[in-house]
Amino acid sequence: MDDRVPRLRIGPYLFVRSIEPGRSADRWLAVHERDDTTFVVHRFRVPRDRVEQRRFVGAVEALSELAHPHVLPIVQSSLGSAWAGNAWVVTPYTGNADGLVTLERLARDKGGRVPPNEVERAAVQLLEAVEHCHALGHAHGSIQADEVLVDPRG
């Protein structure tokens, strides 16, 4: 980025570039200015309905408490802006140059043919993550391929 152009930021996170958006969030690659470590900043568009806003805030707070190898941790969030229509969530950057990709995109990039060993590994990891979440009393409902993030190691 040109140093003469002001960089976008939220808190200590300087935005480097946008990356592929998720189903319900825009995403940016960002650098923590003090630690010089890389994160992904997600901006969720929160519905105007107060019940839905409380549900969203509750879900982010619940996810922030989860600690499991197959659940992407939330490092920081700014939910106060949820009442204004946006909420920010920061997660570690664990991907490659394009960041994490969705399972749906991975399958599409492979021509719709994911090898059986990769499918088995993804299914086992998803089941372990869901079991962990349910054991803590957090239910999600159905999981869609565009909600599952995959790093370069699968």
C-alpha positions as CSV (number, residue, x, y, z in Angstrom):
1,M,0.0,0.0,0.0
2,D,1.1,3.5,-0.7
3,D,2.2,5.1,2.6
4,R,0.7,8.5,1.5
5,V,-2.8,7.0,1.5
6,P,-4.3,6.6,5.0
7,R,-4.8,2.9,5.8
8,L,-8.1,1.6,7.0
9,R,-8.1,0.3,10.5
10,I,-10.2,-1.0,13.3
11,G,-8.6,-0.7,16.7
12,P,-5.0,-1.9,16.4
13,Y,-5.7,-3.8,13.1
14,L,-4.4,-2.2,9.9
15,F,-6.2,-3.5,6.8
16,V,-3.9,-4.8,4.2
17,R,-6.4,-6.0,1.5
18,S,-9.9,-7.4,1.2
19,I,-10.2,-11.2,0.8
20,E,-13.0,-13.4,-0.5
21,P,-16.2,-12.5,1.5
22,G,-18.1,-15.2,3.4
23,R,-21.8,-15.7,3.1
24,S,-22.7,-13.1,5.8
25,A,-19.4,-11.1,6.3
26,D,-17.0,-9.1,4.3
27,R,-13.4,-10.0,5.2
28,W,-10.0,-8.3,5.2
29,L,-6.5,-9.4,5.8
30,A,-5.1,-7.2,8.6
31,V,-1.9,-6.7,10.6
32,H,-1.9,-6.0,14.3
33,E,0.2,-2.9,14.4
34,R,2.0,-3.6,17.7
35,D,2.6,-7.3,17.3
36,D,3.1,-7.3,13.5
37,T,1.0,-10.5,13.4
38,T,-1.7,-11.2,10.8
39,F,-5.4,-11.6,11.3
40,V,-8.7,-11.7,9.4
41,V,-11.2,-9.0,10.2
42,H,-14.8,-9.9,9.5
43,R,-17.6,-7.3,9.1
44,F,-21.0,-8.8,9.6
45,R,-24.1,-7.0,8.5
46,V,-26.5,-7.4,11.4
47,P,-30.3,-7.3,10.9
48,R,-32.2,-4.4,12.2
49,D,-34.6,-6.6,14.2
50,R,-33.6,-6.4,17.9
51,V,-34.3,-10.1,18.5
52,E,-32.0,-11.0,15.7
53,Q,-29.4,-8.6,17.0
54,R,-29.4,-10.1,20.4
55,R,-29.2,-13.6,18.9
56,F,-26.2,-12.6,16.8
57,V,-24.4,-11.0,19.8
58,G,-25.2,-14.0,21.9
59,A,-23.8,-16.3,19.2
60,V,-20.5,-14.4,18.9
61,E,-20.1,-14.3,22.7
62,A,-20.7,-18.0,22.8
63,L,-18.2,-18.7,20.0
64,S,-15.6,-16.5,21.7
65,E,-15.6,-19.0,24.6
66,L,-15.0,-22.1,22.4
67,A,-11.5,-23.6,22.4
68,H,-11.0,-26.5,20.0
69,P,-8.5,-27.3,17.3
70,H,-11.2,-27.4,14.6
71,V,-13.1,-24.3,15.7
72,L,-11.6,-21.0,14.5
73,P,-11.1,-18.9,17.6
74,I,-12.4,-15.4,17.9
75,V,-9.5,-13.1,19.1
76,Q,-11.5,-10.0,19.5
77,S,-14.9,-8.6,18.6
78,S,-16.7,-5.3,18.5
79,L,-20.4,-6.0,19.0
80,G,-21.5,-2.5,20.2
81,S,-21.8,-1.5,16.5
82,A,-24.2,-4.5,16.0
83,W,-26.9,-2.1,17.0
84,A,-25.9,0.2,14.2
85,G,-26.0,-2.6,11.6
86,N,-22.4,-3.9,11.7
87,A,-20.3,-6.0,13.9
88,W,-16.6,-6.8,13.7
89,V,-15.0,-10.1,14.6
90,V,-11.2,-10.7,14.4
91,T,-9.8,-14.3,13.9
92,P,-6.3,-15.6,13.4
93,Y,-5.0,-15.6,9.8
94,T,-4.4,-19.3,9.2
95,G,-4.5,-19.5,5.4
96,N,-2.3,-19.0,2.5
97,A,-2.0,-15.9,0.2
98,D,-5.8,-16.1,-0.4
99,G,-6.6,-16.7,3.2
100,L,-9.0,-19.5,4.3
101,V,-11.3,-20.8,1.6
102,T,-14.7,-22.2,2.1
103,L,-15.3,-26.0,1.7
104,E,-17.7,-25.0,-1.2
105,R,-15.0,-23.0,-3.0
106,L,-12.4,-25.8,-2.4
107,A,-14.8,-28.3,-4.0
108,R,-15.5,-25.9,-6.9
109,D,-11.8,-25.3,-7.5
110,K,-11.3,-29.1,-7.7
111,G,-14.0,-29.4,-10.3
112,G,-16.5,-30.8,-7.8
113,R,-14.4,-33.9,-7.1
114,V,-12.8,-33.9,-3.7
115,P,-10.7,-37.0,-3.0
116,P,-12.2,-39.5,-0.5
117,N,-9.4,-39.0,2.0
118,E,-10.0,-35.3,2.1
119,V,-13.7,-35.8,2.5
120,E,-13.1,-38.2,5.4
121,R,-10.7,-35.8,7.1
122,A,-13.1,-32.9,6.8
123,A,-16.1,-35.0,8.0
124,V,-14.2,-36.2,11.1
125,Q,-13.0,-32.7,11.9
126,L,-16.5,-31.2,11.5
127,L,-18.0,-33.9,13.7
128,E,-15.3,-33.3,16.4
129,A,-16.0,-29.6,16.3
130,V,-19.8,-30.0,16.5
131,E,-19.5,-32.6,19.3
132,H,-17.4,-30.1,21.3
133,C,-19.8,-27.2,20.7
134,H,-22.8,-29.3,21.7
135,A,-21.0,-30.6,24.8
136,L,-20.7,-26.9,25.8
137,G,-24.4,-26.3,25.1
138,H,-23.9,-24.4,21.8
139,A,-26.1,-25.7,19.0
140,H,-25.7,-24.4,15.5
141,G,-28.3,-26.2,13.3
142,S,-27.3,-27.3,9.8
143,I,-23.8,-26.6,8.5
144,Q,-23.4,-25.5,4.9
145,A,-20.3,-25.9,2.8
146,D,-20.0,-22.2,2.5
147,E,-19.7,-21.9,6.3
148,V,-16.8,-24.3,6.7
149,L,-13.4,-22.8,6.4
150,V,-10.4,-24.8,5.1
151,D,-6.8,-23.9,5.6
152,P,-3.9,-25.0,3.3
153,R,-3.5,-28.1,5.5
154,G,-7.1,-29.2,5.0
